Amino acid sequence: MSNETAYNLGHIKLGAQQWLSANPNALRVLMLHGWLDNAASFNNIALQLCEYNVTAIDQAGHGVSDHKPDGSFYHLWDHALDAISVLNASTQSTWLVGHSMGGAVAMLVAALAPEKVRGLIILDNMGPLTASADERVTTMQRAVQKMLKTRADRYTRYPSQEDLIQARMRGFTELSHGAAKPLVERGSIMKNGEWVWRSDHKLSFPSPFRMDEAAVESFIQSIKCPTLALVADNGVYENNKELVKKRATAFPWIKLKWLPGGHHFHLEPNTCKAVAEEIRRFIDQN
């Protein structure tokens, strides 16, 4: 069973779940979920990593964490600042596990605060999405226009939580009912007799700024800790294996392994055990 906790960082309050080991000297593991997911993304693998002290935070705007004020974007480096603030609450170095967007955030954290990160494990992510310099103006125009036009009260309502589960199963990446259910249970709330998503509507806005490939590689080259990249055979890189290979070569220290499953292979009941076993083996060896 997990324990509910929270981190009041001053500028924002983050919700979190913890799975604590009976061993007071157990290694610390901080887990960062993907875009529009929440801490429940790690429910299944955390239960299989019971020898560690595992914490999974709801990143800003997700799960039960605070939303940013209107007029604010959610940048990767903002999430990185939050994660480093959480790490600074302990004197111990910590293993970082990040899925999807959380993997990109974890990579920034490992580069920016190397003294706090004992090792890095990224799940179906090989770094931030990029854009070329000549795309920057139109990208930012699109994001600003969306911010100015969108009203906060325009949220989709559902008659039951099961309807949200069905919607999440058919999302950007398909999920089984067993994988969608914990995400929805943590990520939804009833308002006026109807169910709505807890996540901030601003998370769906296009990013106003993306790094170029050279900048991403510069961050990757600054990561000095042992790194494990687990990539899903049927995940987001299924048709872009060259990018995986290119990014992997930029790491000073990496083990890369492809595993069966889709983008949420760490959450799906039929594939999560294999992901947990790879994580345990890598941590124990390093």
C-alpha positions in Angstrom: 0.0 0.0 0.0 1.1 3.6 -0.7 1.1 6.5 1.7 -0.2 9.9 0.6 2.2 12.8 1.2 2.9 16.3 -0.1 5.8 18.7 -0.7 5.2 22.4 0.0 7.9 24.0 -2.1 6.9 27.5 -1.4 6.0 28.4 -5.0 3.8 25.3 -5.4 2.5 22.3 -3.4 3.0 18.9 -5.0 1.0 15.8 -4.1 2.9 12.5 -3.9 2.6 8.8 -3.1 5.2 6.8 -1.2 6.0 3.1 -0.9 8.4 2.8 2.1 10.6 -0.1 2.8 10.9 -1.7 6.2 14.7 -1.1 5.9 15.6 2.3 7.3 18.7 2.4 5.1 16.9 1.5 1.9 17.9 3.4 -1.3 15.7 6.3 -2.3 13.9 6.3 -5.7 12.0 9.3 -7.0 9.6 8.7 -9.9 8.4 11.3 -12.4 5.3 10.5 -14.5 4.5 11.5 -18.1 2.4 14.3 -19.6 -1.3 14.2 -18.4 -0.5 11.2 -16.2 0.0 11.3 -12.4 1.8 9.4 -9.6 -0.5 6.4 -10.0 1.5 5.7 -13.2 4.0 3.9 -10.9 1.5 1.9 -8.8 2.4 -1.4 -10.3 6.2 -1.2 -10.5 6.5 0.4 -7.0 4.8 -2.6 -5.4 7.5 -4.8 -7.1 10.4 -2.6 -5.8 9.5 -3.0 -2.1 13.2 -3.1 -1.1 13.5 0.7 -1.9 11.9 3.8 -0.5 9.9 4.9 -3.5 8.3 8.3 -4.0 6.2 9.3 -7.0 5.2 12.9 -7.2 2.3 14.5 -9.1 4.1 17.0 -11.2 2.7 20.6 -11.2 -0.8 20.7 -12.8 -1.2 16.9 -12.6 -2.9 14.6 -10.1 -3.6 16.3 -6.8 -0.8 18.9 -7.2 -1.5 22.6 -7.4 -2.1 24.3 -10.7 -0.1 27.2 -11.9 -1.8 30.6 -12.2 -3.5 31.5 -15.4 -1.0 33.1 -17.7 1.6 30.5 -16.8 3.0 27.8 -19.1 4.3 24.4 -17.9 7.9 24.3 -19.1 10.2 21.2 -18.7 12.7 23.3 -16.7 9.9 24.3 -14.3 9.2 20.7 -13.6 13.0 20.2 -13.2 13.1 22.9 -10.6 10.3 21.3 -8.7 12.0 17.9 -8.8 15.3 19.3 -7.6 13.5 21.1 -4.8 12.0 17.7 -3.7 15.5 16.1 -3.9 16.9 18.9 -1.7 14.5 17.9 1.1 16.8 14.9 1.7 20.6 14.7 2.3 20.7 11.4 0.5 21.4 11.0 -3.2 18.5 9.5 -5.0 17.8 7.3 -8.0 15.6 9.0 -10.6 13.0 7.1 -12.7 11.1 9.1 -15.4 8.5 7.9 -17.9 7.9 9.9 -21.1 7.8 13.6 -20.2 9.0 12.6 -16.8 12.0 11.0 -18.4 12.9 14.3 -20.1 12.5 16.1 -16.8 14.7 13.5 -15.0 17.4 14.0 -17.6 17.5 17.7 -17.0 17.6 17.1 -13.3 20.5 14.7 -13.6 22.4 17.3 -15.6 21.6 20.3 -13.4 21.9 18.6 -10.0 24.4 15.8 -10.4 25.3 15.7 -6.7 21.7 14.7 -5.9 21.2 12.0 -8.5 22.7 8.6 -7.8 21.5 7.1 -11.1 19.0 7.7 -13.9 16.4 5.4 -15.4 14.3 6.6 -18.3 11.2 4.7 -19.6 10.2 5.1 -23.2 11.9 8.5 -23.4 15.2 9.6 -24.9 15.0 13.3 -24.1 12.9 16.4 -24.8 11.1 17.0 -28.1 13.1 19.5 -30.3 12.4 22.2 -32.8 14.7 24.0 -35.2 15.5 27.7 -34.8 13.4 28.7 -37.8 10.3 27.2 -36.1 10.6 29.2 -32.9 8.5 32.3 -33.8 5.5 30.4 -35.2 5.7 27.9 -32.3 5.5 30.6 -29.7 2.8 32.5 -31.6 0.6 29.4 -31.5 1.2 28.9 -27.8 0.5 32.6 -26.9 -2.7 32.7 -29.0 -4.0 29.6 -27.3 -3.2 31.0 -23.8 -5.1 34.2 -24.6 -8.2 32.6 -26.1 -8.8 29.7 -23.7 -11.2 30.0 -20.8 -10.5 28.0 -17.6 -14.2 26.9 -17.2 -14.3 25.0 -20.5 -13.7 21.5 -19.2 -15.3 18.2 -20.5 -17.8 16.6 -18.1 -18.5 12.9 -17.8 -21.5 11.2 -16.2 -19.3 8.6 -14.5 -15.7 7.8 -13.6 -16.0 4.7 -15.9 -16.6 7.1 -18.8 -13.3 8.8 -18.0 -11.6 5.4 -18.0 -13.0 4.6 -21.4 -11.8 8.0 -22.7 -8.3 7.5 -21.2 -8.1 4.0 -22.8 -8.5 5.7 -26.2 -6.1 8.6 -25.5 -2.9 9.6 -27.3 -1.5 6.2 -26.5 -3.9 3.3 -26.0 -4.2 1.8 -22.5 -5.9 -1.3 -21.1 -8.7 -0.8 -18.6 -6.3 -2.1 -15.9 -3.7 0.6 -16.7 -6.2 3.5 -17.3 -8.2 2.9 -14.0 -5.5 4.0 -11.5 -4.6 7.0 -13.5 -8.2 8.1 -13.7 -9.0 7.4 -10.1 -6.2 9.7 -9.0 -6.6 12.2 -11.9 -10.4 12.9 -11.7 -12.9 14.5 -9.3 -16.6 14.9 -9.1 -18.0 18.4 -9.5 -21.7 19.2 -9.4 -22.7 15.6 -9.9 -20.4 15.1 -12.9 -16.8 13.8 -13.3 -14.0 16.0 -14.6 -10.2 15.7 -15.0 -8.1 17.2 -12.1 -5.3 18.1 -14.5 -4.8 21.8 -15.4 -6.3 22.6 -18.9 -3.2 24.6 -19.6 -1.2 21.4 -19.9 -2.8 20.8 -23.2 -1.4 24.1 -24.7 1.3 23.8 -27.2 4.8 24.4 -25.8 6.0 27.9 -26.5 9.7 26.8 -26.7 11.5 23.7 -27.6 15.3 23.2 -27.4 17.2 22.3 -30.6 19.0 19.0 -31.0 22.4 20.5 -30.0 21.0 21.8 -26.7 19.5 18.4 -25.9 22.8 16.7 -26.6 24.6 19.2 -24.4 22.4 18.2 -21.5 22.8 14.5 -22.2 26.6 14.9 -22.3 26.5 16.5 -18.8 24.8 13.5 -17.3 27.6 11.6 -15.5 25.6 9.1 -13.4 24.8 5.5 -14.5 21.9 5.6 -16.9 19.4 2.9 -18.0 17.1 3.6 -20.9 14.2 1.1 -21.3 12.4 1.6 -24.6 9.1 0.0 -25.6 9.0 -2.1 -28.7 5.5 -0.6 -29.6 6.0 2.7 -27.9 6.6 6.3 -29.2 10.0 5.3 -30.8 8.6 2.3 -32.6 9.2 4.1 -36.0 12.1 6.3 -34.9 14.8 3.9 -33.8 17.5 6.1 -35.4 16.7 8.9 -32.9 17.0 6.4 -30.0 20.4 5.3 -31.3 21.6 8.9 -31.9 20.6 10.1 -28.4 22.1 7.0 -26.8 25.5 7.6 -28.3 25.6 11.1 -26.6 25.3 9.7 -23.1 28.7 9.2 -21.3 27.3 6.1 -19.5 24.2 4.3 -20.7 22.7 0.9 -21.0 19.9 0.8 -23.6 17.4 -2.0 -23.8 14.2 -2.5 -25.8 11.4 -4.4 -24.0 8.0 -5.8 -25.2 5.0 -3.6 -24.7 3.5 -0.2 -25.5 4.3 3.3 -24.2 3.0 2.5 -20.7 4.8 -0.8 -20.4 5.7 0.1 -16.8 2.0 0.4 -15.9 0.3 -2.3 -18.0 -0.3 -5.4 -15.8 1.2 -7.8 -18.4 4.5 -6.0 -18.9 5.2 -4.1 -15.7 7.0 -7.0 -14.0 9.7 -7.1 -16.7 10.2 -3.4 -16.4 10.5 -3.6 -12.6 13.0 -6.5 -12.9 15.2 -4.5 -15.2 15.1 -1.5 -12.9 16.0 -3.7 -9.9 18.9 -5.4 -11.7 20.4 -2.1 -12.8 20.1 -0.4 -9.4 21.6 -3.5 -7.7 24.5 -3.5 -10.1 25.3 0.2 -9.7 
